[in-house]
Amino acid sequence: MNRSVPTMAHSFRAGEERAPAADAATTDLDRVLELFARGPEADQRCDEIAARLRSSATRHTAQPGVHSSLQQADLSRMFLDTAIADGGNNLADYCRFVIDTIVPHSINMTSLRSFGHMTSIPPAFVHGIADVVCRLNQNLVKSDASRVLTLVERQTLATLHRLVYQREGRFYDEHVQHHDSTLGIVCSGGTLANITALWCARNACFPPCAGFEGVDEAGLAAALRYHDAAGAVILGSERMHYSMQKAAAVLGLGGSGVITVGVDEQQRIDLRALEETIAECHRRRLRIVSLVGVAGSTDCGSIDPLADLARIAQRERIHFHVDAAWGASLLFSPRHRRLLAGLEAADSVALDGHKQLYVPVGVGVLLLRDPQAARLLEKSAPYMLHAGSGDLGRFALEGSRAGSALLMHASMRVIGRRGYAALIERHCENAACLATLVAEADDFELLHMPQTNIVLYRYIPAQLRSSVMNRGLTAAEQCQLNTLNRNLQQRQYDFGMSYVSRTTLSSLKCYRETPIVALRAVIGNPLAGIDDMKALLSEQRRIAAVVTHDGIVKLTDA
């Protein structure tokens, strides 16, 4: 990792302009047109620049650390200039700025000591596919701006639909390229996939019928009046992703429109509490828009009992949505796919390509069990999105977007089913290995047995280890431990050589009523192994010793 601190001389400044030419307008136009030029010479110049940028990024990601030593406050001062240069800047100078300032201070997501992010590491071949996507610059909102990539996207969605729903071959022969069938929607990530799913669920809950034009046209207030309902809600566990709150806000349900249900010791939704919540919704005349299941929670990777949730949703005639942004890749593994039993009964499923399908950030998918379900979302415009056009933008919340489905298309075909199975099984094995290392150490406490490949634990200083062993921690000691682990995680990030994230949970097995700050290790780098996990724990021990020696815990208690 490049630990040097660049000076402002290395920074790109918009104020550094060329001297004006005699005929400024002509000179500016000529200069700008050169940037768009095509031909052997222009291509060679662009290739040389791209090679320098690529080499810089490659050197950066080959370093062992997570980020440079420059503190965030110092880094932010390098990006205060907000002026646009009248005469533009030299392209080579700007590339030097990227090489000297952007690349060295970016997070090294490929570091073998980075265990804090759910973002995957794309294999090297994906970089070339991404370059093709950028160069072709297709717009997937409409087929006449994307042509073949519209077909690729539909094929990719059908492939993922088959992975989840396992319909017979003739079903996919019928729907894969049918203009009026929608097996799924590609979007920028799991958040937008969840929002789109709940948009679909809301419209299905309040559809057009005799005397009512549907919630999408009439609005939520009119829908509630028509159905004599006091409100509309989304149900799910405490481990639901925060995007459900965003969806409720966007869809007009408001913050009170998300009702969370408690979880059991394994961080799965409490089915008895769910039944009580459903009964309470009926008593209060609240329409349940959707029941949300979690297949790989962000906090700890936990998976709800999906088959039980599916049965409840079917009984209550509720849209059943599953957020499988993290856990969907388990379907590739013969060893682990049983954890997702019931997923095939979901009305909609969200997954993220840039998590455990190993494509760059910005590729999410919503899958729909019913190929006609998206008709409730359909929109058109005089100049595109016509009925029967095959334009994918008819059903998507986003408008213009890139052909990113090609990245997922490539990864699934190159890595293959058995390749994905090998990867997810390796990650789960490594997570179990880290959990064992933690459980066998006297200075760490394993807080949750991982269901997937996220491990929660915390550091325990010497003076509190006997209390932890005997389950005799006082409230003040829990506060001490929370402060210690919060500061340990922050200092580890500040040092920049390794990283885990953190979360706070109040429903852990041994501490049901106490909020616990947990170190959160995400095991997702295919190249990381046991030695890297041991090194992670060793550095945390060293940092914890410094944190404790500095008296941070005692100061907090005081």
N, C-alpha and C positions, 0 to 999 in steps of 0.2 A: 504494500500500500504506500502510495506517495504521501509522505507526512509533511511535505513542505507547504508553506503558506505563501500563496501567490500575492504579489504586490499589486497595487492598483494599476501599475503600468501594464500588467498582463490582462487586465479586465477590458472588456469591450465597452467603449464609451460612445454614445450616440453623437456627442458633440464634436468628435474628431472628423471633420469634413474636408473634402478636397476644395481647392480654390475654384471659384466659379469660372467657367469658360466664357468665351465671347458670346457664343450662341448657346446659352444654358439649356434652353428647351430641347434643341437638337442633340446636344451632348448627352443630356440626361436620357433621352429616348434611345439613343444609340447604345449607351451603357446598359440600360435595362434590357434592351432587346438581346444583347449578348448573353444575358442570363438565361434566356429562353432558346438560345441557338441550338440547332441540331446538326449533326454531321460528325465525321471522324475526329476533327480537331477538338470540337466542343466536347464530344464524348470522352476523349482522352483526358481533357482537363478535369472533367467531372469524376472520372474514374480515379485519377490521381488524388483528388481531394477526398473522395470516399475511402480510398485505401488508407490515407493518413488518419482519418477519423476512426475507421475500423481498427487500425493498429493501436490507436490510443485507448479505445475501449477494451480491446483484448488484453493489453498490458495491465489495465486497471483491474479487470476481473480476475487476472491471474494472481493478484496479491492476496495474502492470507487474511488481512483485516476486513472490517465491515465498512469503515469510513475513515476519512482523514481526521487529524487532530484539531483542525480549525473549529472553534466553537461556533454555535449557530448565530450568536449575536454578531460576531466578527464577519461571518459569512454574509449575513443579511445586509451589512453596510456596503458590500460590494455590488448591491443591486438596488440602488436608490435612484439612479438616473432614469427619468421617465420621458425624456425628449426623443423625438424621432429625427434622425439626421436628414436635413434637407437634401443633401447631395448623396445620401447613401454611404455605405462603407465598403471598403475593399473586401471581396469574398474571402481571400486568403487570410486577411486579418481577422475576420469573424471566425473562420475555422480555427485559427490559433487561439482565439478566446475560448472556443469550445474545448479544445485540447488542454489548455492550461488551467481553465477555471471550472468548466462544467463537469468534465469527466472525473478529475481527481477528487471532487467533493460530492460525487454521487454515491449513493449506497451501493456497496458491492453485494448484490443479491446472490451471487454465486459463491460467496465465501463459505468454506466448510465449517466456519464457526458461527454462522448466522442461523439462529434457530427461532426467530421471532416472527417471521412473516408467512402468510398463507399463499403468497405469490410463488408460482413455480419457476423453475429454471428451464427455459426452452432449450432443446437440443440444438447443436450448431447448424444443422441443415435448415432449421426454421428461419434463420436470419436471411437466407437467400430467398425464401418464399415471401417473407415480409417485404423485401426489396421489390419483388415483382408486384405485390399488392400496391405499394406506394407508386411505382412507375406507371402502372396501368391506370390507377386512380379511378376505378369504376365506382359508380354510385348505385348502391343497392336499393334505393328507394323505388326505382322503376326499371323495368326490364330493358327498355331501349337505351339505358345508360349503363347497363351491366351485362346484358345478354347471357354469355356462357356462365358468368359467376352467379347469376340468379339460379341457374340449373344446379351449379355446384352447391349453393347454399341449401336448396331444397333437398338435394341428395344427402348432404351432411345432417340436416335435421331428421330425415327419415332414418338414417343410420343410428342416430342417438335415440330416436323414438323406438326403434326395434330393440336396442339394448335395454331400454327401460320397460317397454310394454309387451315385448315378445309376441307381437301378432304374427299371423301366418304370412308367408311370402306374397300371396296374391293380394293381401291388403295393401302392402307397400307398392306392388306393381300398379295398383289402381290409383294410389294417392300421391306417390312421390313427386310426380311432375304435373299433377292436375291443378289447373289454375284456380279452381274453387275449393281446393283442399288446403288446410293449414295444419301441418303436423307440429309446427313450432315456429318460434320467432327468434332470430338472432339479435342480440342487443349488446350493449357495452359492458355488461357485468351482471352479477347476481341481484344487485339492488334493483336495476331496471326490470329484470326478469320477474322479480317478486311483485313489483308495482304493477306490471302488465298483467300478471296472473290475477291479482286482486281486483284490477279493473274489470277483467273478464268475469270474475266471480260476482262483483257488484252488479254488473249488467244482467247476469243470469238470475240474480236474486230479485231484480226488479225489471223484468223484461217487458217489451211491448205486448199489450193485450187489448181487448175490447175496452174502449174508454180511456186508455192510458198509452201514451206513445213511448214509454220506456224511460228509464232513469237517465240515459245518456242524452236524451232530448229534453225531458221535462225537469231534470234536476232532482237532487236527493230529497228536498223538502216535499215536493209534489209526490215523489214515490212513497214516502212515509205516510203522507195523508191518504193516498189511494189504498195502501195496504193496512191502514189503521195501526201503524207501528209507532212506538215511542222513540225508536232509534235503530241504528244499524251497527253491528260490531263484528270484529275479527277476533277469533279465539285461538290461543296457542300458549305454549309454556313460557316460563320465565326465560328460557334460553332462546326464544325467538330472536332473529336478527333485528337490529334497529331499523332496517328498511321497512318493516311492517308499520312502524310509526310514521315513516314518510308516506307510505301508501295511504294510510288512514287520513293524513292531512291533505294529500293531493285529491283523494276521492271524496272529500267532504265529510268524512266520518268524525274527524277531530281526534284529539288525544284520548278522549274517553271512549272512542270507538275501538280501541285495542284493549282487550281484557286478557290479562295474563293469568295462567294457572300454575300453581306450585309444582315442584318436581320432587322425584324420589331421591334416594341416596345415590343412584347412578346418573342423576341429572336428566332423567327422562320425565316426561309429563306424567303427573299423578292422575291416573284414570278415574279414581273415585272423586277427586276434586273437580275433574272435568265434568263428570256427570252432574255434580251439584251446581256447577257454573251454568251448564246448559239449562237445567231446570229453573235456575234463577233468571236467566234471560227470558224464558217463556213467561214467567210470572210478571216480569217488567215489560213485556211486549216489545222485546228487542229482537229484530231480525238478525240472524246469524249469517253474515255474508260468506264467511269461509272459516273452516277449521284448518289450522296450519300445523303440519308436522315438521319436525326438524330431523334431517338426516346428516348429522355432523355439525354440532353447534360450534359457533365461533369461539366460545369460551373454552370448551374442553373436548370437543369432538363427539359429544354424546349423541345417541340416536334414539328417537322416540319409538314406542311400540307401534309401528306404522300399520300393521294389520288390524290391531284393535281400533286405531283411529279411523281406518277406512270403514270398518263395520259401523262405528258410531255415526260417521258422516252419512253413510248410506241410509241408516235407520232414520236419521233426522232430515234427510234430503238436503244436506249442506254440501257446498263445493269443498272438496278436499284438496288442498294444495300442500306440496312438500317442498321445502327448501333443502335441496340436496347439493347446494353449491360446493360444499366440501366433500361430502360423502359419496357422491354418485360413482366415483371411480371404483368403489368396492364391488360394483356389479361385474367388473372384469375378473375378479378373483373367485375361483371355485371355493376357496377356503373361507372367504369373508362375505360373499354376496347374501348369505342367509340373514345377515344383520339388517338387510334392507327388504326383508319379506313384507309385502304389503305395498311397496312403492308402486307396483304395477296397477294398483287400484286407484291411484291418485288421479284427480281430474286434470291437474297441472303439476309440473315438476320444473324447478329452477336448478340450473347447474352452471358452473363456471369453467370455461376452458382454460383460463389462466391460473387456475388453482392446480388440480391434479390431472389435467390433460396436457399440460406442458406446452402451452402456447403463450405468446406475449400478452401482457396486460391489455384488456379491452375487448375480450370475447366472452360473452355470456349467452345462455340459451334458455328460453322457456319452451317446454314441451307440453302439448295438449293432447290428452287421450282421444278426444273427439275431433276429427278433422274439420268439423263444421263449427266448433265452439267459438272460433275467432270471428265469426260473422257478426257477433254482437259488438265488435269493435270497429267494424269496417267504416272507413272514411274515403271520400273521393274529392277530386278537384277538377275544374273544367279542362285543365291542361295535362292531367295524368291521373293515375289511380282509378282508371275506368273499370267497371265491372267486367270480369272475364279477361282483363289485360295481363294477368300474371304478375302485376306490380306488387312486390313484397311490402311496399309502404302502405298498402291499403289497411293493414292490420297492426302495424308497428307504432309504438308511441314515438319513436325517433323518426325523423325525416331522412335527410341525406346521411349516409354512412358508408364506410369503406367495405371492401370485400374480404373482411377478416375471417369469414367462414372458411376461406381457402387454407388458412393456417391450421384450423382444426381438421379439415379434410385431409391435409397432408400428414399431420401427426397421427391420425387414426390409421391411415393406410401404411405409413412407414413403421410406426411402433407396433401396431397390431394388437389384437386381443390378448395374446399371451405375453406380449411385451408389457402392456399396461398391468396385467396381473402380476408379473414379476416385480414391477416397480412398487405397486401398492402393498404387496406382501413384504417387500424389503422395508418399506417405511413403517409398517405395523410392527415388524420384528425389531427394528431399531428403537421404536417407541417403547416396546416391552423391555428392551435391554436397558434403556435409560431409566425406566421405572424401577428396574431391579437394582441398578447402581444407586439410585436415590434411596430406595427402601432399605438397602443393606448398609448405608452410611449412617453414622450416629449424628452427623451434623446437618443432615437434610431430612425433611419429612415429606413423604409422598402423600399428596392430598386427595388424589382421585386416580383410581385404576383406569388407564386409558382404554376406551372402546375402539378408538381408531388410532391416529398418529399425532395426538396432542397430549403432552404430559404436564400436569400441574404439580408443583412442589414448592417448598420454601426452605430457606436456610434457618437453622436453629443454633444460636450461640451456646457456648458451654454451660453458662449459668442457668439456662432454661431447659436443657435436654431432659433432665429427670422429670420435670413437671410435664413435659410433652409425653414422655413414656408412660406416666401415671395418669394422664388425662386430667391433670390438676392445675392447668393454667388459669390464672385470674384474668379478669377483664383488663386490668392494667398491663399484664404480661402479653395478652393478645395484642394490645395496642402497641407495645414495644416491638413485637415481632412484625406487625404490619408496617411500622415505620422503618424498621431495619431492612425488610425485603423491598419496600418501595425505593429506598435510597440505594440499595445494592443494585437493583435493576437500572436505575437512572445512571449511576456511576459506571456501570458496565457499558451502557450505551455511550456515555461521554468519552470513555477511554477508546472506544472504537475498534477494539481487536476481536470482540465476540459480542453476541447479542441474543437475549431472549426478551419476549414481551412480558406483560403482566396483566392480570385481571383481578377483580374482587368478587368473591362469591359468598353468599350467606346461607347456603343449603348443602354444605359438604357433609359427608357421612358422620364425622366425629364432632362437627361444630355446626349443628343445625341452625342455631339462632344467632351465630356470631359472624359478622363480615370478616372474611379472611383474604388478605392480599396474597396472591399466588404468583410465583414465577411460572411463565407459560412457554414451554418449548414446543415449537412446531417442527415436526420431523418430515421434511419434504424435499431435501436435496439428495438426489440419487447417488451422489459421489461421497456424501458424508458417512462416516462409520463410527465404530465404538471408540477409537482413539480420539476423534473429534469431540465426542460427547464427554469423554473423560477430561479432556482439556477444558471444555466448557465449565465443568464442575470445579476443576482446580482453580480456574481464574475467579470463579464466584467465591471460593474460599478465601483467596487472597484479598479480594475487594471487601468481603464481609469483615475480615480482620481490620482493615483500614477504617471502614465505616464504624465498627464497634469502638475502635481505639479513639476515634475522633469525638466520641461521646454523643453522637446524634440521637441514639435511643434515649439516653438519660435526659437530654435537653427536652425532648418531646414530652416525656413523662412530667417534667417539672412544669 
